[in-house]
Amino acid sequence: MIFKDLKPQVETIVSHTEKTVDERLLNICELLETHIAYYNWVGFYFRNGDKEELHLGPYVGAPTDHKVIPFGKGICGQVAVSNENFVVPDVAAQDNYIACSITVKAEIVIPIFVNEKNIGQIDIDSNTPDPFTEADERFLEFVCSQVAKLF
């Protein structure tokens, strides 16, 4: 399944107002992890109120100990500060990478903006070296724009 086929499914998940926000976020994680072979861990991190830290939200994939990430720490923490997409083709080449699993080879993190404020991000780990393209970035920006409607 390609990105254009997944977009209406993401929109449908977001529109299911009978479900909680966390249920819809989890459904998005499940959709992406199931249909994109190289998306091996898919989750959301959100800013913890006024604190400069991220808290783990819904995710699918291997369990992680990284439930709280300080701003600036790791790829997710850097995106919380930079407000920019971060694509890491080879996590081993990153000095400020927080290892979640020895199987992870690459990571992509895209911020979520509500009223021009970074409220969180989608984080995707891949066990495939250098799998992410500009098409992944554009698709995940779309996903984040849909997720922003939940807040």
Salt bridges, closest charged atoms under 4 A:
ASP5 OD1 - LYS4 NZ 3.77
GLU53 OE2 - HIS55 NE2 3.05
GLU134 OE2 - ARG138 NH1 3.20
GLU137 OE1 - ARG138 NH2 3.69
GLU141 OE1 - ARG138 NE 2.87
